[in-house]
């Protein structure tokens, strides 16, 4: 079993995952920019049964996704405010962890076969997108659930670049 731990800034909440992520989403939407205070969110996705809470109990803030119109549940530490993971009305049983909350935020790979960049239409204009990874202007699925077609760049691509 592949175990990796993480937690919040103050240490009140600790968690452990017991498998590698099923996929990794790099999201450039305004929600993720605001939630991370950064240009994008790196989000390894797990089945909810593969996350074990070791200590503490997170609070939950519910927000409506501008992309899907569905509820996103933000799980966070009430003491220090660290956002730990997301759960989704649109994707029951799935959790998207805030990669930076892992003790080692680089333990998982981001291979083209199981990763994607989404909401490039909201990305910072200087963001570098790696070659070979599926990208989407908005979400992977339309609001009605229809899959969107990805764009895959053959070389590194700079948002807003020539």
C-alpha positions, -999 to 999 in steps of 0.1 A, spaced: 0 0 0 14 34 -10 8 58 20 15 95 20 6 119 47 -3 156 48 -21 182 68 -28 218 77 -4 246 87 -11 243 124 -10 205 125 -46 201 139 -57 181 109 -36 153 95 -46 129 67 -31 99 48 -38 86 13 -34 49 7 -29 48 -30 -15 68 -59 -39 94 -74 -62 81 -101 -54 113 -121 -40 148 -116 -59 179 -126 -41 212 -129 -68 238 -127 -64 274 -138 -100 287 -130 -105 318 -109 -120 297 -81 -87 277 -78 -66 308 -82 -84 324 -53 -85 293 -32 -47 287 -35 -36 323 -38 -16 312 -68 -18 309 -106 -33 274 -105 -41 244 -84 -24 211 -87 -51 186 -77 -43 149 -73 -77 131 -74 -85 101 -52 -115 79 -44 -129 91 -11 -122 57 5 -85 62 -2 -82 92 22 -80 85 59 -83 112 85 -56 107 111 -65 137 134 -88 166 136 -121 173 118 -122 197 89 -149 223 85 -167 225 51 -175 255 30 -198 250 1 -194 270 -32 -212 269 -65 -188 261 -94 -189 287 -121 -179 260 -146 -205 233 -138 -231 251 -116 -227 223 -91 -216 225 -54 -180 222 -45 -173 213 -9 -141 229 4 -127 210 34 -105 232 56 -90 236 90 -111 260 112 -80 269 133 -55 279 106 -77 282 75 -57 257 54 -78 242 25 -71 205 24 -93 189 -2 -124 193 -23 -154 170 -27 -179 175 -55 -216 172 -61 -208 166 -98 -183 137 -90 -196 118 -60 -170 96 -43 -140 116 -57 -117 140 -37 -93 165 -51 -65 172 -27 -46 205 -25 -12 190 -35 7 215 -13 -8 201 18 11 168 14 42 165 35 60 158 2 40 176 -24 61 162 -52 56 124 -44 32 118 -73 39 121 -110 19 142 -135 21 120 -166 2 129 -198 -18 97 -197 -35 106 -164 -34 143 -161 -49 174 -177 -48 212 -175 -83 228 -174 -97 263 -177 -68 277 -198 -92 305 -208 -87 318 -173 -50 311 -169 -24 338 -163 -10 350 -196 26 338 -187 17 303 -177 38 276 -193 19 245 -203 40 213 -208 40 195 -241 19 163 -245 -7 169 -217 -44 172 -226 -56 208 -221 -91 223 -221 -103 259 -225 -128 253 -198 -139 221 -180 -134 186 -194 -172 182 -195 -198 206 -208 -225 214 -182 -247 187 -197 -219 161 -191 -208 159 -228 -170 154 -230 -151 183 -245 -123 177 -270 -88 183 -256 -60 203 -272 -25 188 -269 5 210 -276 34 193 -293 59 217 -276 57 237 -244 31 264 -248 30 298 -231 -5 312 -224 -7 346 -242 26 339 -260 32 339 -297 
